[in-house]
Amino acid sequence: MRLKALFDMLDAEPFRPFVIELLNGRSVPVSHPENVSFIPNRSKVLLIVVGVPEQEDYHLFYPESLCSFQRKRLKNGARGA
């Protein structure tokens, strides 16, 4: 179910940036849907890779570690449109 929610957020039109909350407490920002990859593919997800170009970094985690998703807040405090 959490994978479906992730797919829905990535496929939303228009896309709105969000943060993936993991069970270990880490937060992974998703600024663009093309920054997210599924290994080996969306049909059989064994690993999720999220690139964070703003930090020149990436996050690698198992789909079982997904906890929740939060829309990114804009600088004025409003949630992403």
Buried (B, 14 or more C-beta within 10 A) or exposed (E): EBBEEBBEBBEEEEBEBBBBBBEEEEEBBBBEEEBBBBEEEEEEBEEBEBBBEEEEEEBEBEEEBBEEBEBEEEEEEEEEE
